[in-house]
Amino acid sequence: MNKKLALYAVPLLALSLAACSTDKDEKKEETKVEEPASDTTNDSSSSDSSSTDSSKDDSSTNEKVTEQPYKKMDLDVEYDKGDYTFEYEKKSDGDIAEIEDERDNTKKTGDEALGEMQPIVEKFTFDQNSSDEEVKKQIMDNIKIDDNYKSIKLEVKFDDGKEKEYKFVK
């Protein structure tokens, strides 16, 4: 009788322990998903889309944000009265950015620069095969560039390591 009890009790005990550890793992995963959504202050969407939107909302807090194919971007716009530059780089520990406008002596770094640049970079759809005109159109459509620019230079390093430079002179 004890042998029969042991044959049934051991597998049942193993299953119940496995079920307990799985529940804890699921609770940890649920907590991880819910934490970013609770930190967002601008998200007013339903809870179904909050986990999707949370990666975008975290962009202003130095998180890795975009799924764009750009590893690094350096943009220089030359004007008569000074240059406008923006630098953006995806890193494994978070994106970094810097914006400098010599025309009005402003410089933004960290979260402030990321908050301004990430929505712009996310709108870019060009890739290595895009024409220069398409790249120029996207730059002009998404970045506030005054019509009196002298030149625009964009250096892009794509996720696959390939680099491309675009230069537009007025």
C-alpha positions in Angstrom: 0.0 0.0 0.0 2.8 2.4 0.9 4.5 1.7 -2.5 1.3 2.6 -4.4 0.9 5.8 -2.4 4.6 6.7 -3.1 4.1 6.1 -6.8 1.2 8.6 -6.9 2.4 11.1 -4.4 5.9 11.7 -5.9 4.6 12.8 -9.3 1.8 14.8 -7.8 4.3 16.6 -5.5 6.6 17.3 -8.5 3.7 18.7 -10.6 2.5 20.9 -7.8 6.0 22.3 -7.2 6.4 22.9 -10.9 3.0 24.7 -11.0 4.0 26.9 -8.1 7.3 28.0 -9.7 5.5 28.7 -13.0 3.0 30.9 -11.3 5.8 32.9 -9.6 7.5 33.3 -13.0 4.3 34.5 -14.6 3.7 37.0 -11.8 7.2 38.4 -12.2 6.6 38.7 -16.0 3.3 40.4 -15.4 4.9 42.8 -12.9 7.6 43.7 -15.4 5.1 44.4 -18.1 2.9 46.5 -15.8 5.7 48.6 -14.3 6.6 50.6 -17.4 2.9 51.2 -18.2 2.3 52.6 -14.6 5.3 54.9 -15.0 4.0 56.6 -18.1 2.2 59.9 -17.6 1.1 60.7 -21.1 -0.5 57.4 -22.0 -4.3 57.6 -22.0 -4.9 54.6 -24.2 -6.6 51.4 -23.1 -4.7 48.8 -21.1 -4.6 46.5 -24.2 -2.3 49.0 -26.0 -0.4 50.2 -23.0 2.2 47.5 -23.3 2.7 48.3 -26.9 2.9 52.1 -26.3 5.1 51.7 -23.2 8.2 51.2 -25.2 7.5 54.5 -27.0 6.7 56.3 -23.8 9.9 55.1 -22.2 11.9 56.7 -25.0 12.2 59.9 -23.1 13.8 58.1 -20.2 16.9 56.9 -22.1 15.5 53.5 -23.0 16.2 51.7 -26.2 13.3 52.8 -28.3 13.2 52.4 -31.9 13.1 49.6 -34.2 14.5 51.7 -37.0 17.5 50.4 -38.9 19.8 53.2 -37.8 22.5 52.7 -35.3 23.9 56.2 -35.5 22.9 59.5 -37.2 24.8 62.7 -37.4 23.1 65.7 -39.1 24.8 69.0 -39.7 22.9 71.9 -41.2 25.0 74.9 -42.2 23.6 78.4 -42.0 25.2 81.8 -42.5 24.7 82.5 -38.8 25.8 79.2 -37.3 25.2 75.5 -37.6 22.4 73.2 -36.3 23.6 69.7 -35.4 22.0 66.6 -34.1 23.6 63.4 -33.1 21.7 60.2 -32.3 23.0 56.8 -31.4 21.4 53.5 -30.4 23.2 51.7 -27.7 22.4 48.5 -25.8 22.0 50.4 -22.5 19.9 53.2 -24.0 19.8 55.7 -26.8 21.9 58.9 -26.6 21.3 62.2 -28.3 22.6 65.7 -28.5 21.2 68.7 -30.3 23.1 72.0 -30.7 21.9 75.1 -32.4 24.6 77.7 -32.7 22.2 80.3 -34.1 20.6 80.8 -30.7 23.3 79.2 -28.6 21.2 76.3 -27.3 22.3 72.8 -26.5 20.2 69.8 -25.4 21.5 66.5 -24.2 20.2 63.4 -22.5 16.4 63.0 -22.0 15.6 66.4 -23.3 17.4 65.8 -26.6 16.0 62.2 -26.9 12.5 63.5 -26.3 12.8 65.8 -29.2 14.7 63.5 -31.6 13.2 60.1 -31.1 9.8 61.1 -32.6 11.7 62.5 -35.6 13.9 59.4 -36.1 10.8 57.2 -35.7 9.2 59.0 -38.7 12.1 58.2 -41.0 11.4 55.3 -43.3 14.5 55.6 -45.6 17.0 52.8 -45.8 20.3 52.1 -47.6 18.5 51.7 -50.9 16.5 55.0 -50.7 17.3 57.7 -53.2 19.0 60.8 -52.1 15.9 62.8 -53.0 13.8 60.6 -50.7 16.2 61.0 -47.8 16.2 64.8 -48.4 12.4 64.9 -48.5 12.2 63.0 -45.2 14.7 65.3 -43.5 12.9 68.5 -44.7 9.5 67.1 -43.8 10.5 66.0 -40.3 13.1 68.4 -39.0 12.6 72.2 -38.7 15.2 73.4 -41.2 14.9 77.0 -42.3 14.8 77.6 -46.1 18.0 79.7 -45.9 20.3 76.8 -45.2 23.6 76.5 -47.1 24.1 72.8 -46.8 22.8 69.7 -45.2 25.0 66.7 -44.4 23.7 63.5 -42.9 25.9 60.5 -41.9 24.0 57.3 -41.1 25.4 54.1 -39.7 22.9 51.3 -40.2 22.3 48.4 -37.8 24.2 46.1 -40.2 27.3 48.2 -39.9 27.1 49.8 -43.3 27.5 53.6 -43.5 26.1 56.1 -45.9 26.6 59.9 -46.2 24.2 62.3 -47.8 25.0 65.9 -48.7 22.7 68.5 -50.1 24.0 71.9 -51.1 21.6 74.8 -51.9 
